[in-house]
Amino acid sequence: MRHHRGAGLQAAVILILMLVVEPPQVLAAALGQREVLPNGMVLLFSEKRAVPILTATMLIQAGAIQDPPDKPGVANLTAELITQGTTARTATQISEAIEFVGGSLSLGAGQDVATVSLSVLSRDLDLGLELLADILLNPTFAPDEIKRKAQEVLAGIQRKQEDPGEVAGEAFAALVFGPHPYGRPVEGTETSVPTITREDLVRFHQTNYRPNKTILAVVGDVSLSDLKRRLEARLGGWQPGGPAFTPPPDPAPLTRPVVRTIQRDVTQANILLGHVGVTRDNPDYYAIQVMNYILGGGGVTSRLTSKIREEQGWAYDVGSAFMPDKYAGTFSVSVQTKNQTAQDAIDAILAEMRRIREQPVNETELTDAKAYLTGSFPLRLDTTSKIVRLLANIEYFGLGLDYVYRYAGFINGVTVADIQRVARKYLHPDRYALAVVADLTKAKLKP
C-alpha cells in the first residue's frame, strides 16, 4: 500500500502544477473522462498506470431516502444483505474470493445512496468485476441471512443508545427535519427493523438497484476501452428500470427554538445546536464554507474554539459545519463540556452566531480561511481512493469535471461583504434546534 499512496501523492503534485498552468478543458480531460453506457450507467474514468491497482466506487440511488415511510431501515438492510449470498456464491465464498487476491469489496447504504467500493490488483480486475456483478444482479436474500443481519442491526441500534453523542445526533436530526426522511435513522428503529420482510428487500432491490440510477467511478491501471469491454461482458445485461425518484418536500424551517434534553448519568454534556442548512447546489455554497471556517470549522483558529476552548476552557473540542446533501442540509455546532458549563457553552455559541451576522469579519480571518481551504484542497486527491470518491461526487452533485480547476476561484472570490450576507441569510440564532444529552440535575439548562 505504500507504493499505492506514493502514486497518489505523485498524482496530487501533478494536479497542483496543472492548476497553475493548464486551461480548464485540458484539466477536465486529465481528471477523468465521462461516458453514459448503453444501459444508462454513468462511467467516470481516470487512467493511472504507475501502480497495478484498480479502485472503483459506485453510487446507487438506493439510500435511506428511498425507504417506505413506515419502514425505515429497508435500504440499510438491503445493502447489508447484498454481499451475503447470491445464486452462485455463498457469503463465505464471496469474501474468500476477494480476500484471496488481496482485494476488497464492500457495500453500505447512507441517506441518499448506497455505496459500493471495490479495490483489486489490475490482474484481478475480471474477478473483481465478476463478484461485483454477481452481488448486484443475483442476491438471494436468504431468510436465515435476513434474520441474522436484522439481529445485528438491532444490536447496533441498541449500542447507539449507550453513546451520548449518537443519542444527541439522532435527537438533533429529528428536531431539524421532522417528518422529512433525513430525520429518520438510516439503520431504522427497534420498532421498524423487525417488520421488514424478504418481500420488502426484494422489491427494494429490484426497484432501486438499476444501472440508470448508478454512477461508477474507476481509477487505475487499465485503459478506458479495455474497462468498457470488461464492464459490458459482466454488467451489459443489467437492465435499466424503476420509477424516477421524486424528491421529498423541503424540510420546514424552524420558527422558534426547539429543545430536546435527554437524561444520562454522564460527566460531559453532549450538545448539538443548529438548523436546516443548504443543499450542495446552493449558489452561496462557497461563501458559506468560508464563513463557517471562520465561525467554527477552522479548528483551533476558529472563533468558537477561541472563545469556548482558549478563553473559557469549557471544552477541548468545539466545531461547526454546514453539511450539504442532495435534497437538504444541516448547520450544526457540536461541543462536549462539563454538565455545569453546558448553558454557558450554549450561550457562547449563540453569541458567536450573532456576532458574525452583525459585524464584518476582518481581512486577516478571511485571508487565512481562503488560504486553508484552497491549500488543503489537493489533499482530496493524494490517493487513488480519494480521487475515485471525488469523481463520483462530482458527478452526483453535477459539479463538472473541471471542478478542481474552478474551486480555488470560487473560494478566492468570496468577500467580507459575502461573509456577512450569508451569515445573515443562513444562520438563525433565534430559531434553532438544540439537543442535549447530559446529567440534567447538574446541567441546569434554561427552560
One Martini backbone bead per residue (centre of mass of N, CA, C, O) as a GRO file, in nm:
protein
  447
    1MET     BB    1   0.051   0.066  -0.011
    2ARG     BB    2   0.284   0.267  -0.036
    3HIS     BB    3   0.289   0.292  -0.344
    4HIS     BB    4   0.003   0.385  -0.379
    5ARG     BB    5   0.041   0.652  -0.224
    6GLY     BB    6   0.267   0.768  -0.398
    7ALA     BB    7   0.100   0.790  -0.657
    8GLY     BB    8  -0.107   0.986  -0.541
    9LEU     BB    9   0.095   1.211  -0.477
   10GLN     BB   10   0.192   1.250  -0.763
   11ALA     BB   11  -0.085   1.333  -0.873
   12ALA     BB   12  -0.117   1.584  -0.693
   13VAL     BB   13   0.127   1.740  -0.799
   14ILE     BB   14   0.038   1.752  -1.092
   15LEU     BB   15  -0.227   1.899  -1.033
   16ILE     BB   16  -0.110   2.157  -0.914
   17LEU     BB   17   0.041   2.237  -1.172
   18MET     BB   18  -0.216   2.247  -1.349
   19LEU     BB   19  -0.364   2.472  -1.199
   20VAL     BB   20  -0.152   2.682  -1.315
   21VAL     BB   21  -0.118   2.592  -1.650
   22GLU     BB   22  -0.404   2.484  -1.718
   23PRO     BB   23  -0.669   2.461  -1.889
   24PRO     BB   24  -0.981   2.340  -1.827
   25GLN     BB   25  -1.005   2.125  -2.059
   26VAL     BB   26  -0.746   1.972  -1.981
   27LEU     BB   27  -0.812   1.906  -1.688
   28ALA     BB   28  -1.069   1.750  -1.735
   29ALA     BB   29  -0.925   1.521  -1.889
   30ALA     BB   30  -0.726   1.450  -1.654
   31LEU     BB   31  -0.923   1.370  -1.426
   32GLY     BB   32  -1.150   1.271  -1.646
   33GLN     BB   33  -1.397   1.057  -1.782
   34ARG     BB   34  -1.723   1.062  -1.959
   35GLU     BB   35  -1.989   0.810  -1.963
   36VAL     BB   36  -2.273   0.665  -2.119
   37LEU     BB   37  -2.408   0.375  -2.104
   38PRO     BB   38  -2.643   0.179  -2.253
   39ASN     BB   39  -2.784   0.123  -1.951
   40GLY     BB   40  -2.724   0.430  -1.801
   41MET     BB   41  -2.452   0.428  -1.689
   42VAL     BB   42  -2.216   0.620  -1.523
   43LEU     BB   43  -1.881   0.688  -1.635
   44LEU     BB   44  -1.581   0.731  -1.451
   45PHE     BB   45  -1.237   0.801  -1.569
   46SER     BB   46  -0.891   0.716  -1.455
   47GLU     BB   47  -0.571   0.686  -1.570
   48LYS     BB   48  -0.334   0.474  -1.372
   49ARG     BB   49  -0.003   0.326  -1.423
   50ALA     BB   50   0.202   0.319  -1.176
   51VAL     BB   51  -0.005   0.108  -1.046
   52PRO     BB   52  -0.146  -0.229  -1.015
   53ILE     BB   53  -0.436  -0.068  -0.961
   54LEU     BB   54  -0.794  -0.085  -0.875
   55THR     BB   55  -1.048   0.169  -0.825
   56ALA     BB   56  -1.394   0.163  -0.698
   57THR     BB   57  -1.703   0.361  -0.723
   58MET     BB   58  -2.051   0.321  -0.627
   59LEU     BB   59  -2.352   0.503  -0.698
   60ILE     BB   60  -2.677   0.441  -0.560
   61GLN     BB   61  -3.024   0.502  -0.567
   62ALA     BB   62  -3.035   0.340  -0.236
   63GLY     BB   63  -3.125   0.497   0.003
   64ALA     BB   64  -3.312   0.597   0.280
   65ILE     BB   65  -3.496   0.793   0.108
   66GLN     BB   66  -3.642   0.519  -0.018
   67ASP     BB   67  -3.798   0.448   0.208
   68PRO     BB   68  -4.052   0.346   0.359
   69PRO     BB   69  -4.207   0.541   0.589
   70ASP     BB   70  -4.290   0.271   0.773
   71LYS     BB   71  -3.972   0.146   0.692
   72PRO     BB   72  -3.712   0.196   0.832
   73GLY     BB   73  -3.416   0.010   0.694
   74VAL     BB   74  -3.426  -0.121   0.409
   75ALA     BB   75  -3.174  -0.013   0.269
   76ASN     BB   76  -2.971  -0.119   0.477
   77LEU     BB   77  -3.047  -0.423   0.467
   78THR     BB   78  -2.997  -0.463   0.171
   79ALA     BB   79  -2.694  -0.389   0.175
   80GLU     BB   80  -2.611  -0.606   0.387
   81LEU     BB   81  -2.718  -0.861   0.193
   82ILE     BB   82  -2.580  -0.856  -0.092
   83THR     BB   83  -2.303  -1.005   0.026
   84GLN     BB   84  -2.487  -1.270   0.151
   85GLY     BB   85  -2.555  -1.397  -0.125
   86THR     BB   86  -2.601  -1.595  -0.415
   87THR     BB   87  -2.677  -1.808  -0.671
   88ALA     BB   88  -2.344  -1.883  -0.679
   89ARG     BB   89  -2.280  -1.764  -0.378
   90THR     BB   90  -2.157  -1.737  -0.082
   91ALA     BB   91  -2.046  -1.532   0.153
   92THR     BB   92  -1.777  -1.683   0.188
   93GLN     BB   93  -1.697  -1.697  -0.114
   94ILE     BB   94  -1.681  -1.396  -0.159
   95SER     BB   95  -1.470  -1.318   0.060
   96GLU     BB   96  -1.248  -1.524  -0.026
   97ALA     BB   97  -1.203  -1.432  -0.319
   98ILE     BB   98  -1.108  -1.136  -0.254
   99GLU     BB   99  -0.890  -1.204  -0.034
  100PHE     BB  100  -0.700  -1.391  -0.204
  101VAL     BB  101  -0.621  -1.115  -0.389
  102GLY     BB  102  -0.619  -0.855  -0.191
  103GLY     BB  103  -0.902  -0.745  -0.182
  104SER     BB  104  -1.208  -0.536  -0.201
  105LEU     BB  105  -1.565  -0.562  -0.088
  106SER     BB  106  -1.831  -0.317  -0.051
  107LEU     BB  107  -2.152  -0.232   0.122
  108GLY     BB  108  -2.352   0.074   0.172
  109ALA     BB  109  -2.589   0.278   0.340
  110GLY     BB  110  -2.731   0.592   0.314
  111GLN     BB  111  -2.931   0.847   0.271
  112ASP     BB  112  -2.903   0.855  -0.064
  113VAL     BB  113  -2.687   0.614  -0.094
  114ALA     BB  114  -2.528   0.347  -0.230
  115THR     BB  115  -2.200   0.201  -0.156
  116VAL     BB  116  -1.948   0.080  -0.369
  117SER     BB  117  -1.639  -0.102  -0.303
  118LEU     BB  118  -1.339  -0.146  -0.510
  119SER     BB  119  -1.029  -0.351  -0.481
  120VAL     BB  120  -0.764  -0.427  -0.720
  121LEU     BB  121  -0.569  -0.584  -0.903
  122SER     BB  122  -0.541  -0.568  -1.238
  123ARG     BB  123  -0.526  -0.886  -1.278
  124ASP     BB  124  -0.821  -0.898  -1.098
  125LEU     BB  125  -1.058  -0.755  -1.248
  126ASP     BB  126  -1.247  -0.980  -1.339
  127LEU     BB  127  -1.317  -1.080  -1.058
  128GLY     BB  128  -1.424  -0.817  -0.941
  129LEU     BB  129  -1.656  -0.782  -1.156
  130GLU     BB  130  -1.792  -1.053  -1.105
  131LEU     BB  131  -1.869  -0.999  -0.808
  132LEU     BB  132  -2.017  -0.738  -0.851
  133ALA     BB  133  -2.236  -0.848  -1.041
  134ASP     BB  134  -2.346  -1.070  -0.857
  135ILE     BB  135  -2.450  -0.891  -0.619
  136LEU     BB  136  -2.634  -0.701  -0.793
  137LEU     BB  137  -2.806  -0.935  -0.961
  138ASN     BB  138  -2.800  -1.215  -0.735
  139PRO     BB  139  -2.948  -1.191  -0.478
  140THR     BB  140  -3.123  -1.394  -0.225
  141PHE     BB  141  -3.229  -1.337   0.055
  142ALA     BB  142  -3.194  -1.521   0.291
  143PRO     BB  143  -3.370  -1.586   0.572
  144ASP     BB  144  -3.127  -1.640   0.767
  145GLU     BB  145  -2.975  -1.378   0.691
  146ILE     BB  146  -3.191  -1.178   0.767
  147LYS     BB  147  -3.205  -1.251   1.064
  148ARG     BB  148  -2.908  -1.198   1.133
  149LYS     BB  149  -2.889  -0.900   1.034
  150ALA     BB  150  -3.121  -0.784   1.202
  151GLN     BB  151  -2.984  -0.842   1.474
  152GLU     BB  152  -2.735  -0.666   1.423
  153VAL     BB  153  -2.886  -0.401   1.387
  154LEU     BB  154  -3.026  -0.399   1.664
  155ALA     BB  155  -2.764  -0.401   1.828
  156GLY     BB  156  -2.662  -0.129   1.713
  157ILE     BB  157  -2.897   0.044   1.814
  158GLN     BB  158  -2.848  -0.016   2.115
  159ARG     BB  159  -2.557   0.092   2.128
  160LYS     BB  160  -2.622   0.388   2.056
  161GLN     BB  161  -2.774   0.441   2.334
  162GLU     BB  162  -2.475   0.447   2.484
  163ASP     BB  163  -2.417   0.707   2.301
  164PRO     BB  164  -2.441   1.037   2.347
  165GLY     BB  165  -2.375   1.137   2.059
  166GLU     BB  166  -2.586   0.965   1.907
  167VAL     BB  167  -2.834   1.062   2.060
  168ALA     BB  168  -2.805   1.359   1.983
  169GLY     BB  169  -2.808   1.322   1.674
  170GLU     BB  170  -3.093   1.199   1.653
  171ALA     BB  171  -3.247   1.429   1.792
  172PHE     BB  172  -3.157   1.654   1.599
  173ALA     BB  173  -3.271   1.540   1.334
  174ALA     BB  174  -3.568   1.535   1.429
  175LEU     BB  175  -3.591   1.841   1.481
  176VAL     BB  176  -3.504   1.950   1.197
  177PHE     BB  177  -3.683   1.738   0.997
  178GLY     BB  178  -3.888   1.557   1.097
  179PRO     BB  179  -4.065   1.396   0.837
  180HIS     BB  180  -3.820   1.386   0.697
  181PRO     BB  181  -3.602   1.141   0.605
  182TYR     BB  182  -3.351   1.275   0.762
  183GLY     BB  183  -3.497   1.214   1.053
  184ARG     BB  184  -3.407   0.924   1.001
  185PRO     BB  185  -3.259   0.642   1.059
  186VAL     BB  186  -3.093   0.440   0.848
  187GLU     BB  187  -3.127   0.161   1.027
  188GLY     BB  188  -3.359   0.239   1.194
  189THR     BB  189  -3.568   0.070   1.426
  190GLU     BB  190  -3.681  -0.134   1.673
  191THR     BB  191  -3.963  -0.140   1.528
  192SER     BB  192  -3.900  -0.169   1.210
  193VAL     BB  193  -3.701  -0.406   1.153
  194PRO     BB  194  -3.894  -0.657   1.230
  195THR     BB  195  -4.098  -0.582   0.972
  196ILE     BB  196  -3.900  -0.675   0.766
  197THR     BB  197  -3.916  -0.828   0.458
  198ARG     BB  198  -3.826  -1.001   0.188
  199GLU     BB  199  -4.010  -0.845  -0.004
  200ASP     BB  200  -3.897  -0.567   0.059
  201LEU     BB  201  -3.606  -0.628  -0.044
  202VAL     BB  202  -3.665  -0.720  -0.331
  203ARG     BB  203  -3.816  -0.464  -0.418
  204PHE     BB  204  -3.590  -0.264  -0.362
  205HIS     BB  205  -3.382  -0.388  -0.550
  206GLN     BB  206  -3.548  -0.384  -0.818
  207THR     BB  207  -3.599  -0.070  -0.815
  208ASN     BB  208  -3.289   0.059  -0.736
  209TYR     BB  209  -3.092  -0.159  -0.871
  210ARG     BB  210  -2.985   0.043  -1.130
  211PRO     BB  211  -2.802   0.174  -1.387
  212ASN     BB  212  -2.977   0.451  -1.414
  213LYS     BB  213  -2.887   0.484  -1.080
  214THR     BB  214  -2.568   0.492  -1.168
  215ILE     BB  215  -2.233   0.544  -1.046
  216LEU     BB  216  -1.904   0.494  -1.199
  217ALA     BB  217  -1.582   0.498  -1.050
  218VAL     BB  218  -1.249   0.482  -1.209
  219VAL     BB  219  -0.912   0.396  -1.092
  220GLY     BB  220  -0.630   0.297  -1.307
  221ASP     BB  221  -0.482  -0.005  -1.457
  222VAL     BB  222  -0.649   0.096  -1.737
  223SER     BB  223  -0.831   0.115  -2.010
  224LEU     BB  224  -1.119   0.228  -2.133
  225SER     BB  225  -1.178   0.009  -2.345
  226ASP     BB  226  -1.123  -0.232  -2.159
  227LEU     BB  227  -1.327  -0.164  -1.938
  228LYS     BB  228  -1.583  -0.161  -2.118
  229ARG     BB  229  -1.562  -0.454  -2.206
  230ARG     BB  230  -1.581  -0.577  -1.918
  231LEU     BB  231  -1.849  -0.449  -1.838
  232GLU     BB  232  -2.021  -0.567  -2.065
  233ALA     BB  233  -1.974  -0.869  -1.988
  234ARG     BB  234  -2.110  -0.824  -1.679
  235LEU     BB  235  -2.327  -0.551  -1.712
  236GLY     BB  236  -2.497  -0.555  -1.984
  237GLY     BB  237  -2.759  -0.714  -1.846
  238TRP     BB  238  -2.828  -0.468  -1.688
  239GLN     BB  239  -3.135  -0.337  -1.620
  240PRO     BB  240  -3.325  -0.092  -1.663
  241GLY     BB  241  -3.527   0.100  -1.413
  242GLY     BB  242  -3.758   0.227  -1.247
  243PRO     BB  243  -3.861   0.490  -1.094
  244ALA     BB  244  -3.858   0.803  -1.061
  245PHE     BB  245  -3.738   1.025  -0.838
  246THR     BB  246  -3.912   1.191  -0.574
  247PRO     BB  247  -3.858   1.441  -0.396
  248PRO     BB  248  -3.893   1.567  -0.111
  249PRO     BB  249  -3.991   1.796   0.070
  250ASP     BB  250  -3.890   2.049   0.221
  251PRO     BB  251  -3.792   2.135   0.509
  252ALA     BB  252  -3.910   2.297   0.768
  253PRO     BB  253  -3.855   2.575   0.912
  254LEU     BB  254  -3.789   2.719   1.189
  255THR     BB  255  -3.966   2.952   1.428
  256ARG     BB  256  -3.812   2.835   1.683
  257PRO     BB  257  -3.702   2.713   1.957
  258VAL     BB  258  -3.589   2.369   1.995
  259VAL     BB  259  -3.595   2.121   2.264
  260ARG     BB  260  -3.378   1.839   2.370
  261THR     BB  261  -3.368   1.648   2.664
  262ILE     BB  262  -3.130   1.399   2.801
  263GLN     BB  263  -3.091   1.161   3.036
  264ARG     BB  264  -2.759   1.112   3.178
  265ASP     BB  265  -2.487   0.949   3.344
  266VAL     BB  266  -2.279   1.217   3.295
  267THR     BB  267  -2.000   1.444   3.282
  268GLN     BB  268  -2.075   1.508   2.980
  269ALA     BB  269  -2.208   1.725   2.765
  270ASN     BB  270  -2.408   1.681   2.473
  271ILE     BB  271  -2.400   1.919   2.200
  272LEU     BB  272  -2.659   2.033   1.964
  273LEU     BB  273  -2.663   2.312   1.730
  274GLY     BB  274  -2.928   2.413   1.491
  275HIS     BB  275  -3.017   2.368   1.135
  276VAL     BB  276  -3.106   2.421   0.844
  277GLY     BB  277  -2.941   2.433   0.549
  278VAL     BB  278  -2.786   2.323   0.253
  279THR     BB  279  -2.737   2.258  -0.064
  280ARG     BB  280  -2.492   2.191  -0.299
  281ASP     BB  281  -2.639   2.397  -0.522
  282ASN     BB  282  -2.582   2.643  -0.376
  283PRO     BB  283  -2.459   2.956  -0.466
  284ASP     BB  284  -2.339   3.001  -0.151
  285TYR     BB  285  -2.147   2.767  -0.068
  286TYR     BB  286  -1.859   2.904  -0.054
  287ALA     BB  287  -1.923   3.133   0.144
  288ILE     BB  288  -2.016   2.943   0.369
  289GLN     BB  289  -1.746   2.793   0.409
  290VAL     BB  290  -1.585   3.041   0.494
  291MET     BB  291  -1.761   3.132   0.727
  292ASN     BB  292  -1.743   2.864   0.890
  293TYR     BB  293  -1.442   2.861   0.935
  294ILE     BB  294  -1.447   3.113   1.119
  295LEU     BB  295  -1.653   3.017   1.327
  296GLY     BB  296  -1.597   2.652   1.341
  297GLY     BB  297  -1.412   2.498   1.099
  298GLY     BB  298  -1.091   2.593   1.191
  299GLY     BB  299  -1.042   2.501   1.457
  300VAL     BB  300  -0.817   2.678   1.647
  301THR     BB  301  -0.896   2.946   1.463
  302SER     BB  302  -1.169   2.970   1.560
  303ARG     BB  303  -1.408   3.134   1.735
  304LEU     BB  304  -1.522   2.905   1.910
  305THR     BB  305  -1.250   2.805   2.014
  306SER     BB  306  -1.147   3.068   2.134
  307LYS     BB  307  -1.380   3.098   2.339
  308ILE     BB  308  -1.437   2.801   2.466
  309ARG     BB  309  -1.136   2.704   2.499
  310GLU     BB  310  -0.923   2.936   2.539
  311GLU     BB  311  -1.075   3.135   2.732
  312GLN     BB  312  -1.267   2.919   2.917
  313GLY     BB  313  -1.230   2.597   2.923
  314TRP     BB  314  -1.500   2.415   2.846
  315ALA     BB  315  -1.346   2.280   2.591
  316TYR     BB  316  -1.164   2.092   2.364
  317ASP     BB  317  -1.412   2.060   2.152
  318VAL     BB  318  -1.522   2.268   1.873
  319GLY     BB  319  -1.782   2.279   1.609
  320SER     BB  320  -1.868   2.362   1.270
  321ALA     BB  321  -2.133   2.277   1.013
  322PHE     BB  322  -2.196   2.244   0.669
  323MET     BB  323  -2.417   1.983   0.548
  324PRO     BB  324  -2.452   1.880   0.229
  325ASP     BB  325  -2.706   1.761   0.034
  326LYS     BB  326  -2.922   1.694  -0.215
  327TYR     BB  327  -3.212   1.779  -0.041
  328ALA     BB  328  -3.043   1.869   0.214
  329GLY     BB  329  -2.934   2.040   0.523
  330THR     BB  330  -2.688   2.129   0.775
  331PHE     BB  331  -2.650   2.310   1.077
  332SER     BB  332  -2.374   2.269   1.320
  333VAL     BB  333  -2.300   2.252   1.672
  334SER     BB  334  -2.035   2.097   1.859
  335VAL     BB  335  -2.022   1.990   2.214
  336GLN     BB  336  -1.815   1.917   2.500
  337THR     BB  337  -1.914   1.947   2.846
  338LYS     BB  338  -1.970   2.024   3.136
  339ASN     BB  339  -2.259   2.036   3.287
  340GLN     BB  340  -2.212   2.321   3.430
  341THR     BB  341  -2.130   2.456   3.119
  342ALA     BB  342  -2.359   2.424   2.910
  343GLN     BB  343  -2.501   2.703   2.904
  344ASP     BB  344  -2.253   2.870   2.842
  345ALA     BB  345  -2.194   2.739   2.566
  346ILE     BB  346  -2.461   2.808   2.431
  347ASP     BB  347  -2.439   3.115   2.460
  348ALA     BB  348  -2.172   3.140   2.297
  349ILE     BB  349  -2.273   3.032   2.030
  350LEU     BB  350  -2.497   3.246   1.984
  351ALA     BB  351  -2.308   3.491   1.998
  352GLU     BB  352  -2.132   3.412   1.748
  353MET     BB  353  -2.362   3.407   1.545
  354ARG     BB  354  -2.433   3.708   1.582
  355ARG     BB  355  -2.157   3.842   1.523
  356ILE     BB  356  -2.125   3.742   1.220
  357ARG     BB  357  -2.384   3.900   1.136
  358GLU     BB  358  -2.317   4.204   1.255
  359GLN     BB  359  -2.000   4.167   1.193
  360PRO     BB  360  -1.737   4.207   1.023
  361VAL     BB  361  -1.485   4.055   0.913
  362ASN     BB  362  -1.156   4.021   0.890
  363GLU     BB  363  -0.901   3.998   0.663
  364THR     BB  364  -0.736   3.781   0.808
  365GLU     BB  365  -0.956   3.568   0.833
  366LEU     BB  366  -1.013   3.547   0.530
  367THR     BB  367  -0.728   3.474   0.430
  368ASP     BB  368  -0.692   3.217   0.603
  369ALA     BB  369  -0.935   3.061   0.496
  370LYS     BB  370  -0.851   3.053   0.200
  371ALA     BB  371  -0.575   2.920   0.235
  372TYR     BB  372  -0.680   2.657   0.352
  373LEU     BB  373  -0.898   2.567   0.141
  374THR     BB  374  -0.695   2.568  -0.103
  375GLY     BB  375  -0.445   2.412   0.023
  376SER     BB  376  -0.618   2.140   0.103
  377PHE     BB  377  -0.748   2.029  -0.159
  378PRO     BB  378  -0.524   1.825  -0.273
  379LEU     BB  379  -0.582   1.609  -0.040
  380ARG     BB  380  -0.828   1.488  -0.214
  381LEU     BB  381  -0.574   1.369  -0.431
  382ASP     BB  382  -0.350   1.158  -0.276
  383THR     BB  383  -0.543   0.922  -0.369
  384THR     BB  384  -0.726   0.701  -0.543
  385SER     BB  385  -0.969   0.687  -0.347
  386LYS     BB  386  -1.020   0.994  -0.350
  387ILE     BB  387  -1.058   1.034  -0.653
  388VAL     BB  388  -1.300   0.842  -0.686
  389ARG     BB  389  -1.488   0.996  -0.494
  390LEU     BB  390  -1.478   1.267  -0.637
  391LEU     BB  391  -1.590   1.178  -0.907
  392ALA     BB  392  -1.862   1.078  -0.800
  393ASN     BB  393  -1.948   1.353  -0.669
  394ILE     BB  394  -1.933   1.531  -0.917
  395GLU     BB  395  -2.166   1.383  -1.053
  396TYR     BB  396  -2.388   1.384  -0.835
  397PHE     BB  397  -2.365   1.722  -0.809
  398GLY     BB  398  -2.289   1.859  -1.086
  399LEU     BB  399  -1.978   2.002  -1.113
  400GLY     BB  400  -1.774   1.901  -1.300
  401LEU     BB  401  -1.453   1.816  -1.426
  402ASP     BB  402  -1.351   2.132  -1.364
  403TYR     BB  403  -1.370   2.178  -1.054
  404VAL     BB  404  -1.068   2.184  -0.958
  405TYR     BB  405  -1.012   2.447  -1.116
  406ARG     BB  406  -1.253   2.635  -0.984
  407TYR     BB  407  -1.236   2.633  -0.673
  408ALA     BB  408  -1.037   2.865  -0.600
  409GLY     BB  409  -1.213   3.090  -0.726
  410PHE     BB  410  -1.454   3.062  -0.541
  411ILE     BB  411  -1.302   3.127  -0.279
  412ASN     BB  412  -1.143   3.394  -0.366
  413GLY     BB  413  -1.426   3.555  -0.429
  414VAL     BB  414  -1.468   3.607  -0.139
  415THR     BB  415  -1.611   3.843   0.077
  416VAL     BB  416  -1.690   4.022   0.346
  417ALA     BB  417  -1.981   4.073   0.250
  418ASP     BB  418  -2.052   3.775   0.200
  419ILE     BB  419  -2.026   3.676   0.487
  420GLN     BB  420  -2.254   3.852   0.607
  421ARG     BB  421  -2.479   3.770   0.418
  422VAL     BB  422  -2.479   3.457   0.482
  423ALA     BB  423  -2.511   3.479   0.784
  424ARG     BB  424  -2.792   3.620   0.773
  425LYS     BB  425  -2.931   3.393   0.591
  426TYR     BB  426  -2.809   3.097   0.741
  427LEU     BB  427  -2.828   3.213   1.033
  428HIS     BB  428  -3.030   3.110   1.343
  429PRO     BB  429  -3.030   3.225   1.671
  430ASP     BB  430  -3.374   3.228   1.700
  431ARG     BB  431  -3.398   2.938   1.520
  432TYR     BB  432  -3.347   2.634   1.680
  433ALA     BB  433  -3.180   2.336   1.751
  434LEU     BB  434  -3.163   2.144   2.069
  435ALA     BB  435  -2.935   1.892   2.181
  436VAL     BB  436  -2.921   1.723   2.509
  437VAL     BB  437  -2.678   1.518   2.678
  438ALA     BB  438  -2.730   1.483   3.035
  439ASP     BB  439  -2.698   1.587   3.363
  440LEU     BB  440  -2.966   1.774   3.448
  441THR     BB  441  -2.908   1.845   3.751
  442LYS     BB  442  -2.628   1.996   3.665
  443ALA     BB  443  -2.686   2.173   3.408
  444LYS     BB  444  -2.906   2.389   3.425
  445LEU     BB  445  -3.111   2.462   3.212
  446LYS     BB  446  -3.286   2.656   3.038
  447PRO     BB  447  -3.630   2.671   2.963
   0.00000   0.00000   0.00000
